[in-house]
């Protein structure tokens, strides 16, 4: 399954959920995939622009070729990578 979300920061949004989201209200959203451990972690050091490696705080079971997302450290959505 592939979710492709289009839009930008000024796109219309759903109250509470925002824009570009997969959401569920008063229901159950049940998705299955390969179990991952851990499901998320934190960077162990700052990543400089154009870097091609990252250092994490713990070991992960990620496989080469998979995509990751690096979230912002603030509540500013424009800081996400």
MOKA-V399089 format. One record per helix or strand of 2 or more residues. SS is the DSSP state (h for helix, s for strand). FROM is the first residue (numbers start at 1). LEN is the number of residues. Records with the same first field share a line. If there is no record, write none. Layout:
# MOKA-V399089
SS: FROM-LEN  FROM-LEN
This chain:
# MOKA-V399089
h: 77-3
